[in-house]
Amino acid sequence: MDFFEGRISASAFSSGERLVIGDWHHSPLGKFTNIMWARPDGKRILISPSTKCADYVSKIYSFEEVIVTPLKIKRDKKKIEIKTEDLLIYLEWSWSLHIPIKRPRWFISSVEYFFANLLFGTKTYGKTNDNRKEWYMIKSISWIKNASFRYRNESFGKLTKLSEPIGFGFSDPPTRPSSVRVISMIEKTRFHE
């Protein structure tokens, strides 16, 4: 198994721009952060700090464009700020609902899957683009209360709900902007063994 432990934060803006940020503290690729950006016209962009990270993520999720560029990250327990040459992103979230008990994969793909889909419209289990099984074990859920997204000094407007599917992978994030602590478990391929 490839284990990714960290935080997935997702939000949308009044301009129609949508973001999913994976901030990984422990992973087979080391510590890294990537930005998955969906534009109003449906174009999906991956922004990643290295070719190694970009290659891995772009094989398991769908993008029309991949950009490799340095990311400057500032974070604490309830916020993250990301700067690239062209982007400035700020997300801040509220208190967290913790789920302290570890669950086996069979539970995540059945019971947890059912309730995640019922309550949040999300999926905790599915297959990646390269046909590997993936499980999301949720550790805590927070709602985003403040966010801004700028591209070349142009603001993309106010924080809003995700009203349109993004389609990066088998699951979209909750419609309400959220920040979720998670362990992602992905089957290895022969290439990674």
Buried (B, 14 or more C-beta within 10 A) or exposed (E): EBEBBBBBBBBBBEBBBBBBBBBBBEBBBEEBBBBBBBBEEEEBBBBBBBEBBBEBBBEBBBBEEBBBBEBEBEBEEBBBBBBBEEBBBBBBBEEBEEBEEEBEBEBBBEEBBEEBEEEBBBBBBBEBBEEBBBBBBBBBBBBBBBBBBBBEEEEBBEBBEBEBEBEBBBBBBBBBBBBBBBBBBBBEEEEEE
